[in-house]
């Protein structure tokens, strides 16, 4: 039995593929939770009331986003290994962008968590701080959406010649466009945003399935 790269153990691909699938499904779950909770209000006092009324769902969404981001670590490692043998420069650039997204998402999770999780009994209680938290969180998600869109496009171009078949690269190109459009939820509305996330999840699952079976 041979492997895709000379020194890459099969277990890395299996772990990375499973992580890719799980991460994509968790991102979709978070998008569904966002659809249920609705977009945040624009005023600080209204944000506090919204966070109090949706505390349980916001807490779940926070945890889901954390694990979705952490699962990207083995996924990106396996993805780089599967493509670096034939497209090293473009793969390194794209996976590097995806790697940058992971700590950004981790910081956003910490910021967002302050809406629902107290630290030493300290809670966000002032409208100005609540507005700042929401602005930083959704502004950060906007930036990560654009970064993932660019990374997905570059990866899809690299996948056109390799073991990912013919349709996954085209799905990736469509996903990159959806990532860029979905980075503007305040312009396109909640349902189109969810559809963009669904397409992104489809790409995550498709890539993860290929990685999991890779020899």
N, C-alpha and C positions, 0 to 999 in steps of 0.2 A: 504494500500500500504506500502510495506516495503522498506528499503534502504539497500545498500550493507554493510555499517558500521552503528553502532547504533546511532551515533550522527552526521552523515554527512548529511546536507541538500541536497536535490536533485538539487537545483540551482547551487551548486558548481560543480556537475558533468556536467550539461548542459553548464555552462560557460567554464569549463575546456575542455570539448569535442569540443566545437565550436572553442576555442582558439587553440587547437591542430591541427584541420583541417586548420584553417587560417594560422597558423605558417608554417605548412608543405607546403602549396601552395605558400606562400611568399618565402620560401627558394628555391623552384623550380623556381620561377620567377627570383630570383637573379642569379641562375645558368644559366638560359636562357640569361639573360643580360650579364653575363660573357662570354657566348659562342659568343654573338654578338660582344662584344668589343674585344674579343681575349685576350690571355695572355699578361702580361706586358713585355716590352723589358727588356733586362738585363743591359743596360747602363743608367746612370742617365739622360743624355741629351735626350736620346730616350724616357725615361719615361715621361719627361716633355712634349715632343711633342705628345706622345700618350695620356696623360691626357688632353691636350688641345683639341685634335681632338675628343675625346670621352667624353667630359665634361658632356654633358647632360645625357648620359646613365650611366656614373659613379655616377652622383648625384642621379639618380633614384635608382640605385642599393644600394647606401649607405642608403637611406631612407627605402628601402624595408628590408634590413638586420636589421635595427634598430627595426622596428615593428615586424619582425619575432622573434627576440630575446625577446622582451618584452611580446609577446603573450605566450611565454613559461612559464611565471611565473604562471598564473592561470592553465595552462595545467599540469605543474609538481605537483602543489598542489593537483589537482583532481586525478592525476595518483597515487600519493602516498596514498591518502585516499582510493582509490579503491583496493589497494593491501596490505596495511599495516596490515589489520586484519588477514591475513593468512601467509604473508611472510614479517614480519616487518623488520628484519635485512637486507635481501637482497634488499628489496624495498628502505629502507632508504639509503643504500649505493649507489644504482643506481640513485635514485632521487637526492641525494646529489651531485653526479657527474654532473648531468644535471643542477643543480642549480649553480654549479661553472661555467659552460659554459656561463650562461647568462651574468654576469658582464664582463667576458672576451670578449664576443662579443660586449658589449656596449663600452668597451675601444677601441676595434678594429675599430668600427664604427667612433669613434671620430678621431682616427689616420687617417683612410682612408679618412675622410671628408676633411682633410687639403689639399688633392689634388685638390678639386673642390670648396670648400667653403672658402672664405677669412674670417678672424677674425680681426676686426678693420682694414680692408684693407690689412692685411698681407697675402700674398700667398707664397706657396713654389715656390722658384725661382732658387734654386741651384741644380745641379745634385746630389750632395752627399746627401742632405736632401731628395730628391725625392726617391733615391735608398733606403735610410733607412726606409722611410715610407712604401714602397712596401715590403721590406724584413720583417718588423715587422707585417704588415697586413697579408700577405700570410703565414708567419710562424705561426702566431696566429691561422689562419684558419686550418692549418695543425694540430695544437695541439687540437683544439676543435673537429675536425673530429675524431681523435683517441679517445678522451674522450667520445664522443657520441656513437662511436662504442662499447666501453666497456660497457657503461650504457645500451645501447639497448640490448646487449647480456644478461646481468644480468636480466634485466626486462623481457625479453622473457622467460628465464628459470622460473622466478616467475609466469609468466602468464599461464604456462602449466596446472595449476590446479586453475581454477577460472572461471569468467564469460566472458573471452575473447575468448572462443571457442578453436578450435584445430588448425586452420590455421594461426591465427595472431601470436602465438609464433614462428611458423616456418618462417613466413614472417619476423619477427623480427630478427631471427638468420641470415637469408640471408641479411637483412638490415645492421646488425652489420658488416658483412664481407664487404659489399659495402661501408660503412662509412670508414672503415680502408683503403680500396683500394682508395676510392675517396679522402683521405687525401693527396694523392701524385699526384695532377693534372699535375705537371711538368714532371712526369714520364709516366703517362698513356695517356695523351692527352686530349683535350677538350671534344670530343664526349663521350668517356667512362666516363669521370667525370660527364657529364650531366646525363648519364644513372644511375650512382650511386646515384645522387641526386634524380632522379625520383623514384628509389626504396625506398629511405628514405622517400620521400613524401608519397608514397603509405602506408607505415607503419604509418606515422603520421595521415593520413586520416582515416585509419582503426581503430586505437586506439581511435582517437577522436570520431568516429561514435559510438563506443561501449560506451564510457564515456557519450556521449550526451543522449543515450537511457537508461542509467543505472538507476535502481530504488533501 
